């Protein structure tokens, strides 16, 4: 069974991706109170505002109806890096995070050139600092396939973090590979939230 947050995130991404004129013209778009509530927890601007960095890579924007909003960034890594973080993608976290807050990073990923049954390893998805020493807020590795799926990293902030000091991140240089990045969400569930309630990979 799909975790209910996964369903709400997909609904919320679709709502947020709608162009303003379409939202204002005619009747308002139908949306659930639950997806609204989830989007209010966002401390980033959900979407595909990825910045790709590092050598031996090319990135381009594509349209893809397989993800909410229909926009993705395709990153072609032409050579394995010395470190997995030599090529990566990041997306800013604009709002502050308080010590003790439970944070969830959720991002759509796939490796489109894999064959059925093949997988690719992404050693790190999560959130870290925007400047050296790139302090880790939370993160874990994931194994992805050729199909779109939401992947998660979660944890608790150990100190107050100003807005703009952190970013959602994926390290992509573990192999020569092609990775598609879809919408990314960073949600703050506040104090006293049980991380066990959050979706897992």
N, C-alpha and C positions, 0 to 999 in steps of 0.2 A: 504494500500500500504506500502511495506517495505521501510523504510528510506534508501536513497541511500548509506549512510555511512555503514549501516548494510551489504549491498551487497558488498561494497568495502572491508570491514573488513574480510568477509568470503573469498573473493578472495585473499586478502593479506596474510591471515593465511595459505591458501593452498600453496601459492608460497613459503612462508618462511619455511614451514614444509618440503618441498622437500629436499631429501638428495643431497649433493653437486654433487656426481657423476652423478645423474640423470639430474641435471641442465646442466652439462657440456657436456654430451654425446649427439651427434646428434644435431638437431635443438633446438634453445632456446625455453623455455616454453613460450606459448602465455600468455600475461597478459596485462591488460588495463593500460593506462597511469594514470587513476584516482586511481586505487588501488595502483600503485607505489607511487603516490603523498601522499596518506593516510599513507602508511607505513613509508615514510620519516618524518612524524610528530611524530613517536613513540619515547618516552623517556625511554621506557623499552625495554627488549628483548621479543617481543611477543611470546607467547607459553605457555606451561604448566609447567613452572619452579616454581611451588608452593612449599613452605615450610609450613608444617602443625605443629602446636604447641598445647600444653595443655594436661591436663589429660583426661582420659576416652575417648580416641579416638585411632583409628587405620587408617592408610592411606596406600594405595597401588596404584601403577600405572597399568592402564589397556589400552587396545586398544579398540577404539570405532570409527567406521566409521561415526557416527552421528555428529561429529564436524570436522572442518578443521584441518588437521594434523593427525587426528586419534588417539591422545593420551590424556588420562584424568587421573586425580587423584581422587580416591574414598575415601571419609572420612566417617568412621562409628563412630558416636558419641554415646557412650553406656549409657550416663547419662546426663540429663539436667544440665547445669552449674548454679552456683549462678549468674553469669553474662554471657551475650551472648558472650563476648569476651574471656571467659575462654578457649574455643577451637576456633581456627581460622586458616586461611591460609593467607600467604603473599607471594608476589613476588616483587623483587627489582625494583626500578626505578633508572636506572644507570645515566641518564643525568640530568643536572641542569634545574631548572624551574625558570623563572623570574617573579617578581611581576607584576601582571596585566595580565599574560598569562591565556588564557582559556584552561582548561584541561578536557579531557574526559577519564574516566575509563570505559572499556567495557569488560565484562567477560561472557563466556558461563557457565551456571549453569543448573542443574536439580536435582530432588530428585527421583531416579529410583524406589524406593519401594512404591511410592504413587500409589493409584488406579486412574483410570480416574475420573476427576472432583475434586480430592483432591489437596490441596495446602500446601506448607510449607513456613514459614516466615523466612527470613534472615534479622535480624534487621539492619545490616550495611554492605554495600559494598562501597568501595571508596578508598581513599588514605590517609595515615597518617604517622607520624614519625616512624623511626625504633627504637627509644629509648625513655624512659620515658622523658617527660609526654605524649609521643605518640600524638603529635600535629596533629589535624585534618586538612587536606587540603580540602577535599570534601567528601561527602558521603550521603547515604540515605538507607532506608530499601526497600526490594523488596519481592514480593510474587512469588514463583516459583512453577512449576508443575513437572510432571514426564518426560516431553518432553524438549529437548534441546532448549534453547533460549538465545540470547544475552541480558544481563541486563546492565544498564548504571547508572553512577553517574557523575555529571559534576559541574564545578564551576570555579571561578577565584582565582589564587594564590594571597595572600595578601602581600607576601614578597618574596625576592629572596631565593631560596632553592637549596643548593649545590647538585650535583649528589651524589647518594648513601644515602641521608638523609631521603628519603621517600620510601614508599612501597605501592603497591596495596594490599588491605586487604578485607577479608570477615569474619564476625563473625558467628560461626557455632553452638554455644552451647545453642541456645534458646530452643532446644528440643532434646530428644533422636531421632536420625534420621540418614539417610544415604544421603550424598550430593556428587554429582559428579561435579568436577571442570574441565572445559575445558580451552581453550586458554584465556589469558588475554592480553588486549591492554591498554596502557596508551598513549594518544595522546595529543600533545601540539599544539594548534592552534594559539599561539602567541598573540600579542597585538591586540586590536580593533576588536576582533572576537565576533560576537553576539551569546551568548550561546543559544538563542532561535532557532538557526539553527541546534542544535545538536539533535540527537534522544532521545526520552523519553521512559520510561518503560510503 
